[in-house]
Each structure stands twice: as C-alpha cells, then as structure tokens.
C-alpha cells in the first residue's frame, strides 16, 4: 500500500493498493497538493487527474499519460518528461525548471494554458529549439520574446 500525502499537512490524499506507482492507474484522481517529489510515475495513467499544487519535482514521468490533467501550480522542477503525453493538460503557474527533456514530451502544441508558467534558462537551453511557438506563447512569452530567446538558444550542433 502506498500513501500519497499532502505536501504541506502530511495527511493522506490517496491510498494506492500497489507496491509501486510505476504503471499505476491514477486517472481522474484528486491529487491536489500531493507530495509526489521524486516519485516513479513511469508509464502511469494520470488522464484527467487533478494535480493542482502538487510537487512533482524530480519525478520520473517518462511515458506517463497526463492527457487532460490539471497541472496548475505544479512544481515539475527536474522532472523527467520524456515521452509524457501532455495533450489537453492545463498549465498555469506551472514550474518547468531543470526540465532538460521538456521537448521530448508529446502533445505540447495541444496543452491548454490558463495562465503563464515559469520556464528557466536550463530548460530553454536544452528544449527551446524543439518547442512549438504555440506552447511558448501559452506559457506567457510574446512573439518578440520568442524570437529573441530562439536567437539566444539556437540549439546544439550534433557532436
């Protein structure tokens, strides 16, 4: 049994009858302000899950399905986002810091931005050349800022 706790109060938000959250079906669950820091959610099903205010910093979300999930005010600092499906997910005040593989996420052009999000320089340096303009606009950047950022972070030459 795994207890998912509230990030501030420590109360149990959800009990999962499993030994691991890898491949867990958490679709539609209310995980508001959940402490999932460093969690292994590889290939987890989180369709339409409400994760608003959750701490997913350092979490492995590789190949997870977050279609339609609420990621408002979620901390994704350092999260592994390779092959995660974000189609229809809602972002607003979402922290994307140290997300070196943000560009490997699927459905970025179909993310719903209810407000701006925070994207740090490390994430921009690694991912910006591959991020759609629509994603950057939704995250709060103007067209001129996107042009400037693209000139600052043009991408890496293959080694």
C-alpha positions as CSV (number, residue, x, y, z in Angstrom):
1,X,0.0,0.0,0.0
2,X,1.3,3.4,-0.9
3,X,0.1,6.6,0.8
4,X,0.3,9.7,-1.2
5,X,0.5,12.6,1.2
6,X,-0.5,16.3,1.1
7,X,2.7,18.3,0.6
8,X,2.1,20.7,3.5
9,X,-0.2,19.0,6.1
10,X,1.1,15.4,5.6
11,X,-2.4,14.0,5.6
12,X,-3.2,11.1,3.2
13,X,-4.5,12.4,-0.1
14,X,-4.8,8.9,-1.7
15,X,-4.0,5.4,-0.8
16,X,-2.9,3.2,-3.7
17,X,-3.1,-0.5,-3.4
18,X,0.2,-1.3,-5.1
19,X,3.9,-1.7,-4.4
20,X,4.9,1.0,-6.9
21,X,3.4,3.9,-8.7
22,X,5.0,2.8,-11.9
23,X,2.2,2.0,-14.4
24,X,-0.4,3.0,-11.7
25,X,-3.8,4.0,-12.9
26,X,-4.5,7.3,-11.2
27,X,-6.8,8.6,-13.9
28,X,-9.4,11.1,-12.7
29,X,-7.9,11.1,-9.1
30,X,-7.8,14.2,-7.0
31,X,-4.2,14.7,-6.1
32,X,-4.4,18.3,-5.2
33,X,-1.3,19.5,-3.3
34,X,0.1,15.9,-3.4
35,X,3.7,15.3,-2.4
36,X,5.0,13.3,-5.4
37,X,8.5,14.6,-5.2
38,X,10.9,12.1,-6.7
39,X,8.1,9.6,-7.4
40,X,8.5,7.0,-10.1
41,X,5.4,7.5,-12.2
42,X,6.9,5.9,-15.3
43,X,4.0,4.8,-17.7
44,X,1.4,5.9,-15.1
45,X,-2.1,6.7,-16.3
46,X,-3.0,10.2,-15.0
47,X,-5.7,11.1,-17.5
48,X,-7.8,14.0,-16.2
49,X,-6.1,13.7,-12.8
50,X,-6.3,16.9,-10.8
51,X,-2.7,17.6,-9.7
52,X,-3.0,21.3,-9.0
53,X,-0.5,22.5,-6.5
54,X,1.3,19.1,-6.4
55,X,5.1,18.7,-6.0
56,X,6.4,16.5,-8.8
57,X,9.9,17.9,-8.6
58,X,12.4,15.2,-9.6
59,X,9.6,12.8,-10.5
60,X,10.0,10.3,-13.3
61,X,7.1,10.8,-15.6
62,X,8.7,9.1,-18.6
63,X,5.9,7.7,-20.9
64,X,3.2,8.7,-18.4
65,X,-0.2,9.7,-19.8
66,X,-1.3,13.1,-18.5
67,X,-3.9,13.9,-21.2
68,X,-6.4,16.4,-19.8
69,X,-4.6,16.6,-16.4
70,X,-4.7,19.8,-14.3
71,X,-1.1,20.8,-13.8
72,X,-1.9,24.3,-12.4
73,X,0.7,25.5,-9.9
74,X,2.5,22.2,-10.2
75,X,6.3,22.1,-9.5
76,X,7.9,20.0,-12.2
77,X,11.5,21.1,-11.4
78,X,13.9,18.4,-12.6
79,X,11.1,16.1,-13.7
80,X,11.8,13.5,-16.5
81,X,9.3,14.4,-19.2
82,X,10.5,12.1,-22.0
83,X,7.6,10.7,-24.0
84,X,5.0,12.0,-21.4
85,X,1.7,12.8,-23.2
86,X,0.5,16.3,-22.2
87,X,-2.2,16.7,-24.8
88,X,-5.1,18.7,-23.3
89,X,-3.3,19.2,-20.0
90,X,-3.8,22.5,-18.3
91,X,-0.8,24.6,-17.3
92,X,-0.8,27.8,-15.3
93,X,1.9,29.0,-12.9
94,X,3.5,25.6,-13.6
95,X,7.2,25.5,-12.8
96,X,9.3,23.9,-15.6
97,X,12.8,24.3,-14.2
98,X,15.6,21.9,-15.0
99,X,13.3,20.0,-17.3
100,X,16.1,19.2,-19.8
101,X,13.9,17.0,-21.9
102,X,10.7,19.0,-22.0
103,X,11.0,19.0,-25.8
104,X,10.6,15.2,-25.7
105,X,7.1,15.4,-24.3
106,X,4.2,14.7,-26.7
107,X,1.2,17.0,-27.2
108,X,2.9,20.3,-26.4
109,X,1.0,22.0,-29.2
110,X,-2.2,20.8,-27.6
111,X,-1.5,22.0,-24.0
112,X,-4.1,24.4,-22.6
113,X,-2.5,27.4,-20.9
114,X,-4.9,29.0,-18.4
115,X,-2.1,31.4,-17.5
116,X,1.7,31.9,-17.7
117,X,4.2,29.3,-16.5
118,X,7.8,29.6,-15.4
119,X,10.4,28.1,-17.7
120,X,14.0,28.5,-16.6
121,X,17.2,29.0,-18.6
122,X,18.4,25.4,-18.3
123,X,15.1,24.2,-19.8
124,X,15.2,26.8,-22.5
125,X,18.8,26.0,-23.4
126,X,18.0,22.2,-23.8
127,X,14.5,22.4,-25.2
128,X,13.6,25.7,-26.8
129,X,14.8,24.8,-30.4
130,X,12.2,22.0,-30.4
131,X,9.3,23.7,-28.6
132,X,6.4,24.9,-30.7
133,X,5.7,28.7,-30.7
134,X,2.1,27.9,-29.5
135,X,3.5,26.3,-26.4
136,X,5.8,29.3,-25.7
137,X,3.0,31.8,-26.4
138,X,0.7,30.0,-24.0
139,X,3.5,29.9,-21.3
140,X,3.4,33.7,-21.4
141,X,6.0,34.8,-23.9
142,X,5.3,37.4,-26.6
143,X,6.3,36.7,-30.3
144,X,9.2,39.1,-30.0
145,X,10.4,37.4,-26.8
146,X,10.3,34.0,-28.5
147,X,12.3,35.4,-31.4
148,X,14.9,36.8,-29.0
149,X,15.0,33.6,-27.0
150,X,15.4,31.5,-30.2
151,X,18.4,33.7,-31.1
152,X,19.9,33.2,-27.7
153,X,19.2,29.4,-27.6
154,X,19.6,28.3,-31.2
155,X,20.2,24.6,-30.4
156,X,23.3,22.5,-30.2
157,X,25.3,21.3,-33.1
158,X,25.5,17.5,-33.2
159,X,28.7,16.2,-31.7
